[in-house]
Amino acid sequence: MLNAVGQAQNILLLGGTSEIGLGIVAEFLSRGPARVTLAARKDSPRISTAVDQIKAAGAAEVEVVDFDATDFDSHPATIDAAFAHGDVDVAIVAFGTLGDQEALWQDQAAAVASAQTNYTGPVSVGVLLGQRFRDQGHGTIVALSSVAGVRVRRSNFVYGASKAGLDGFYTQLGEALRDSGAKVLVVRPGQVRTKMSAGTKEAPLTVDIDDVAKATVEGVLKGRDIIFVHPAFEAVAAVFNMIPRQIFRRLPF
């Protein structure tokens, strides 16, 4: 259970090589050591670097459990392994892909694969996490959503539609768990400076990984259910949702 300064005892990162996810874990570890489980493909070429990063950040122990976002039948065993050492204080759902957005809507197989990774996978683990957190009666599930899912745009609608679905699922999972003692925090960043976004034009209100990490930990400690990173996106999103569709389609993004 988190103590008064936000120190966790047991942290789970689903998407164990995610740059943003690792940044959030490191921010929690800055408040004190914890046991960390990284759920990722064990053959990932990036997993050893992720383990080293989390050890350097102050983890008391790091375990890797095998996790494939689209191997849905294996997810119960992954979650069982993550909880084998006791309750989990914070579980971070941080896996996903971006891809070539113009190619995706014109390629049926690629679009389905994107949707399975970005939506179906998070729902699969979300149901399992929801049951575990309800039973333990405490802790926070953190779901990395996106401003792209608040109102889906033509420029990235395959990705945005999946994020909209993820966002809706996790916000209402929080409602379902409201009386259990467990919480859900949905994090809605805009563009974040990561390797995944390195080849794209930088958008207004782009933030760094550290910005997302600090805002997420603060959101968990304050018991928030939704946060925007950059904070200005909350007002921007409210305005976007009021723009009529006929005008919205003419906006240059």
C-alpha positions as CSV (number, residue, x, y, z in Angstrom):
1,M,0.0,0.0,0.0
2,L,1.3,3.5,-0.8
3,N,2.5,5.4,2.3
4,A,2.1,9.1,3.0
5,V,4.9,10.2,0.7
6,G,3.8,7.9,-2.2
7,Q,6.2,5.1,-1.7
8,A,4.9,1.8,-3.2
9,Q,5.9,-1.7,-2.1
10,N,5.0,-3.5,-5.3
11,I,4.6,-2.0,-8.8
12,L,3.6,-3.7,-12.0
13,L,4.3,-2.3,-15.5
14,L,2.4,-4.0,-18.3
15,G,4.5,-2.9,-21.3
16,G,7.7,-3.4,-19.5
17,T,9.9,-1.6,-22.1
18,S,7.6,1.4,-22.6
19,E,9.6,4.6,-22.2
20,I,6.7,6.4,-20.6
21,G,5.9,3.5,-18.3
22,L,9.5,3.2,-17.2
23,G,9.5,6.9,-16.5
24,I,6.5,6.6,-14.2
25,V,8.0,3.6,-12.4
26,A,11.2,5.6,-11.9
27,E,9.2,8.6,-10.5
28,F,7.6,6.3,-7.9
29,L,11.0,4.8,-7.0
30,S,12.3,8.3,-6.4
31,R,10.1,8.2,-3.3
32,G,11.6,5.0,-2.0
33,P,12.5,1.5,-3.1
34,A,9.9,-1.0,-4.3
35,R,9.6,-4.4,-5.9
36,V,9.0,-4.0,-9.7
37,T,7.5,-6.5,-12.1
38,L,8.1,-5.7,-15.8
39,A,5.6,-7.6,-18.0
40,A,7.1,-7.8,-21.5
41,R,8.1,-10.3,-24.1
42,K,11.1,-12.1,-22.6
43,D,12.8,-12.1,-26.0
44,S,12.5,-8.3,-26.4
45,P,15.9,-6.8,-27.2
46,R,15.0,-3.9,-25.0
47,I,14.1,-5.7,-21.8
48,S,17.7,-5.9,-20.3
49,T,18.1,-2.2,-20.7
50,A,14.7,-1.7,-19.0
51,V,15.8,-3.9,-16.1
52,D,19.0,-2.0,-15.7
53,Q,17.2,1.4,-15.8
54,I,14.8,0.4,-13.1
55,K,17.5,-1.1,-10.9
56,A,19.5,2.2,-11.3
57,A,16.3,4.1,-10.3
58,G,16.3,2.3,-6.9
59,A,14.2,-0.8,-7.3
60,A,14.6,-3.3,-4.4
61,E,14.0,-6.2,-6.8
62,V,13.1,-6.5,-10.5
63,E,11.3,-9.5,-12.0
64,V,10.4,-10.0,-15.7
65,V,7.3,-11.9,-16.5
66,D,6.5,-13.0,-20.1
67,F,3.7,-10.9,-21.7
68,D,2.4,-10.6,-25.2
69,A,-0.3,-8.0,-25.6
70,T,-2.2,-9.9,-28.2
71,D,-1.9,-13.4,-26.8
72,F,-5.1,-13.0,-24.8
73,D,-5.2,-16.6,-23.5
74,S,-1.9,-16.1,-21.8
75,H,-3.0,-13.0,-19.9
76,P,-4.4,-14.7,-16.8
77,A,-1.1,-16.5,-16.2
78,T,0.8,-13.2,-16.6
79,I,-1.4,-11.5,-14.0
80,D,-1.1,-14.5,-11.7
81,A,2.7,-14.3,-11.9
82,A,2.6,-10.5,-11.2
83,F,0.5,-11.0,-8.0
84,A,2.4,-14.1,-6.9
85,H,4.4,-12.0,-4.3
86,G,1.3,-10.3,-2.8
87,D,-0.8,-7.2,-3.5
88,V,0.2,-4.8,-6.2
89,D,0.0,-1.1,-5.2
90,V,0.2,0.4,-8.7
91,A,-0.4,-1.4,-12.0
92,I,0.5,0.6,-15.1
93,V,-1.0,-0.3,-18.5
94,A,1.5,1.3,-20.9
95,F,1.7,-0.8,-24.1
96,G,0.6,0.2,-27.5
97,T,1.7,1.1,-31.1
98,L,1.3,4.1,-33.3
99,G,2.2,3.1,-36.8
100,D,1.7,4.8,-40.2
101,Q,-1.8,6.3,-39.8
102,E,-2.5,6.7,-43.5
103,A,-1.4,3.1,-44.2
104,L,-3.4,1.6,-41.3
105,W,-6.9,2.6,-42.5
106,Q,-6.1,1.1,-45.9
107,D,-4.7,-2.2,-44.7
108,Q,-7.2,-4.5,-43.0
109,A,-4.7,-6.8,-41.3
110,A,-2.6,-3.9,-40.0
111,A,-5.6,-2.1,-38.7
112,V,-6.9,-5.2,-36.9
113,A,-3.4,-5.8,-35.4
114,S,-3.3,-2.1,-34.2
115,A,-6.7,-2.4,-32.6
116,Q,-5.8,-5.6,-30.8
117,T,-2.7,-4.1,-29.3
118,N,-4.1,-0.7,-28.5
119,Y,-7.6,-1.7,-27.4
120,T,-8.4,-5.4,-27.0
121,G,-5.1,-6.1,-25.1
122,P,-5.7,-3.3,-22.6
123,V,-9.3,-4.5,-22.1
124,S,-8.1,-8.1,-21.5
125,V,-5.6,-7.2,-18.8
126,G,-8.0,-4.5,-17.4
127,V,-10.7,-7.0,-16.6
128,L,-8.1,-9.2,-14.8
129,L,-6.6,-6.3,-13.0
130,G,-10.0,-5.0,-12.0
131,Q,-10.9,-8.3,-10.3
132,R,-7.5,-8.4,-8.5
133,F,-7.7,-4.8,-7.2
134,R,-11.3,-5.2,-6.2
135,D,-10.4,-8.2,-4.1
136,Q,-7.4,-6.6,-2.5
137,G,-9.4,-3.4,-1.7
138,H,-6.7,-0.9,-2.4
139,G,-4.2,0.3,-5.1
140,T,-4.4,2.2,-8.4
141,I,-4.6,1.0,-12.0
142,V,-3.0,3.6,-14.2
143,A,-4.0,3.5,-17.9
144,L,-2.1,5.4,-20.5
145,S,-4.7,6.9,-22.8
146,S,-4.2,9.9,-25.1
147,V,-5.7,13.2,-26.1
148,A,-6.2,11.5,-29.5
149,G,-9.0,9.5,-28.0
150,V,-11.0,12.4,-26.6
151,R,-12.2,13.4,-30.0
152,V,-11.0,11.2,-32.9
153,R,-9.4,13.1,-35.8
154,R,-9.1,12.2,-39.4
155,S,-5.3,12.4,-39.3
156,N,-4.9,9.4,-36.9
157,F,-8.3,7.9,-36.6
158,V,-7.3,4.2,-36.4
159,Y,-5.0,5.0,-33.4
160,G,-7.5,7.5,-32.0
161,A,-10.4,5.2,-32.2
162,S,-8.6,2.5,-30.2
163,K,-7.5,5.1,-27.6
164,A,-11.1,6.3,-27.3
165,G,-12.2,2.7,-26.6
166,L,-9.4,2.3,-24.0
167,D,-10.3,5.6,-22.4
168,G,-13.9,4.7,-22.1
169,F,-13.2,1.2,-20.7
170,Y,-10.8,2.4,-18.0
171,T,-12.8,5.5,-16.9
172,Q,-15.8,3.2,-16.4
173,L,-13.7,0.5,-14.7
174,G,-12.9,3.2,-12.2
175,E,-16.6,3.7,-11.7
176,A,-17.2,0.0,-11.3
177,L,-14.4,-0.1,-8.6
178,R,-15.5,3.1,-6.9
179,D,-16.8,1.4,-3.7
180,S,-14.0,-1.2,-3.5
181,G,-11.2,0.9,-2.2
182,A,-9.2,0.5,-5.5
183,K,-9.0,3.3,-8.0
184,V,-8.3,3.9,-11.7
185,L,-6.3,6.8,-13.1
186,V,-6.6,7.5,-16.8
187,V,-3.7,9.6,-18.1
188,R,-4.3,11.7,-21.3
189,P,-1.1,13.1,-22.7
190,G,-0.8,14.8,-26.0
191,Q,2.4,14.1,-28.0
192,V,5.3,12.9,-25.8
193,R,8.9,13.1,-26.8
194,T,9.8,9.4,-27.2
195,K,11.5,7.1,-29.7
196,M,8.0,6.2,-31.0
197,S,7.2,9.9,-31.9
198,A,10.8,10.8,-33.0
199,G,9.9,10.7,-36.7
200,T,6.8,12.9,-36.5
201,K,6.4,16.6,-36.6
202,E,6.3,18.0,-33.0
203,A,2.8,19.2,-32.1
204,P,1.8,22.1,-29.8
205,L,1.9,21.3,-26.1
206,T,4.3,18.4,-26.6
207,V,5.7,17.2,-23.3
208,D,8.6,15.1,-22.0
209,I,8.5,11.7,-20.4
210,D,9.3,13.3,-17.0
211,D,6.3,15.6,-17.3
212,V,4.0,12.6,-17.8
213,A,5.7,10.7,-14.9
214,K,5.5,13.5,-12.4
215,A,1.9,14.3,-13.3
216,T,0.9,10.6,-13.1
217,V,2.4,10.1,-9.6
218,E,0.8,13.3,-8.4
219,G,-2.5,12.1,-9.8
220,V,-2.3,8.8,-8.0
221,L,-1.4,10.5,-4.7
222,K,-4.3,12.9,-5.1
223,G,-6.8,10.1,-6.0
224,R,-7.6,11.6,-9.4
225,D,-9.5,9.6,-11.9
226,I,-8.5,11.5,-15.1
227,I,-5.5,13.8,-15.8
228,F,-4.4,15.7,-19.0
229,V,-0.7,16.2,-19.7
230,H,-0.1,19.1,-20.7
231,P,-2.7,20.6,-18.3
232,A,-3.9,23.0,-21.1
233,F,-5.3,20.1,-23.0
234,E,-8.2,19.8,-20.6
235,A,-9.5,23.2,-21.9
236,V,-8.5,22.4,-25.5
237,A,-10.4,19.1,-25.4
238,A,-13.5,20.8,-24.0
239,V,-13.5,23.2,-26.9
240,F,-12.9,20.5,-29.4
241,N,-15.9,18.6,-28.2
242,M,-18.2,21.6,-28.8
243,I,-17.0,22.2,-32.4
244,P,-19.6,21.0,-35.0
245,R,-18.4,18.1,-37.1
246,Q,-18.8,20.1,-40.3
247,I,-16.3,22.7,-39.0
248,F,-14.1,20.2,-37.2
249,R,-13.3,18.3,-40.4
250,R,-11.9,21.5,-41.9
251,L,-9.3,22.1,-39.1
252,P,-5.7,21.6,-40.2
253,F,-4.8,18.5,-38.2
